[in-house]
C-alpha cells in the first residue's frame, strides 16, 4: 500500500499529459478535483460516486462547455452550478449521451444536476429523473434569492 497516493497522482498526471483538454486547469477546477477516470466502469471509486450522485441533492447547472472522451459518446460536461443553499461551484459531469442528446447541447443551457453536499468534489450528474415541477420550484427559489 505504500506509495498508493503517489501512483494515483502519477495516473492523474499521465491523464493530463495524454488528454490536456481533461486536465484540472482546462476543466476549470482546483487541485482537489480527483480527475476524470480513464474508464469509470472499471473504477470502484467512480461506480460508488455515480451511485451516490443518483440520490444526491438537486441543483441547477448552466452548461459552460463539454469534451468528448470517446465515441460512445462519453462526454465530460462542465457546469456553473448553483445550489438551493446559495453555493456556486464548477461542476463536472461524466456522462454517456446519445447522439441526439449530444447534438442538442448548447452553452448556456440550464439543466438539473445532482451533487453530493457532504463531499463537494466538483462531481455532478445530470438529474434526468427529476420532476419538472421540482426543477421549476428550485429555479424560482434561486431567482428570488438573486433579486434580493
N, C-alpha and C positions, 0 to 999 in steps of 0.2 A: 504493500500500500504506500510505501514511501515514494514520494515523487509524483503521486497521482495528480495533485493540483498542477504541478509543472507540466505534466503530459497534457492535461486539459487546456492549459494556456497555450502550449505549443500547437495543439489542434486548432484553437481559435486563430492563432497567428497564421497557420497554414491556410485556413479557410479565407482569411483576409488577403493572403497573397494570391490564392487561386481565383477568388472572386472579389476583387476590390469593391465592386458595387454592393456587396453584402457586408462590408466592414462596419464596425460600430460608428465610425466617423461618417461614412456615406449614408447610413440609415438615420443619423441624427440622434443617436442615443449615447449615453455616457459609458464610462468604463465598467460599470456594474452590470451592464447587459450581458447575459451569458452567451449570446451569439445564436446564429441560425444553425440548427442541426443539419449535418450533411444528409441524413436520412432519418426523419422523425419516427418512422415505423420501427427502426432498429434501436432507437434510443429510449431506454426506460424512463429517463427524466422527461423527455418530450411527450411520451404517452401519458405519464402521470399529470403533467402540466395541462395537456389538452383535455383530459377528463375533468380536472378542476375548473378549467375555463368554461366548460359546458354548463356548469352550475354557478358561475361567478356573478358578480354584481353587474347590472346593466349601466351602460354609459353611452354617450354619443361620440362618434368619431368622424372627423372631417378628413376625407381621403386626400393625402398630400401627394403620394406617388406610389409606384409599385415596381417590383423587379421580378421578372420571370426566372424561376430557379431551374425548371426543366420543362419538357414538352407535354406533361400530363394534362393541363398545365398546372404546375405548382408555382404559386407566387407568394412573395413577401409583400404585404400591403403596409404602408406607413400612414398612420393616422395622427392627427392632433386630437387628443381625447379630452373630453370634459365630463366629469362625473356629477352625480346629483349633489355631492358634498362640496362642489366648487373646486375640486382638484383638477388641474390640467397637466397633461404629460404627453410625450411622444409614445405612441403605441405601435407595436409591430405584430401583425397577424400573419401566420404561416398557414396558407390555405390551399386546398385543391379546388380549383374552379372549373366549370365547364367552359367551352369556347364561347358560348353565348354570354355567360356571366362576365368573362374576360373582356369581350367586346363592348360591354355596357359600362365598364369602369371609366370614370372621368374625375380628374382632380376637382376638389371642391364638393363632391357628393358627401352628404351626411348619412351615415349608416349606423345602425345599432350594433354595439360591440359589448362583449363581456370581459371583465378583468378580475384579478384577484386582489382585493383591497389589502389583505394581510401581507401580501408579498411585494406588490408594486415593482415588478421587474421589467416593465415595458411590454410584456406579452399581453395581447388581447386576442379575442376570437370573434368572428362575425356571429351575431346573435340572430341566426336565421329562424329560430323557433319562437321569437317574441311576438306577442300580441301587438298589432299596430296601435291600439288604444293606449297601451302602456308606454310605447315609444313616444306617442304624442304628448302624454302626460309628462314624461321626463323632459321632452323638448320645451314644453311650456314652462316647466319649473326652472330650467336653465335660463330661458329667455327672460323670465321675470326677475331672476337674480341679477342678470346683466343690466336691466333697466334701472334697478335701484342703486 
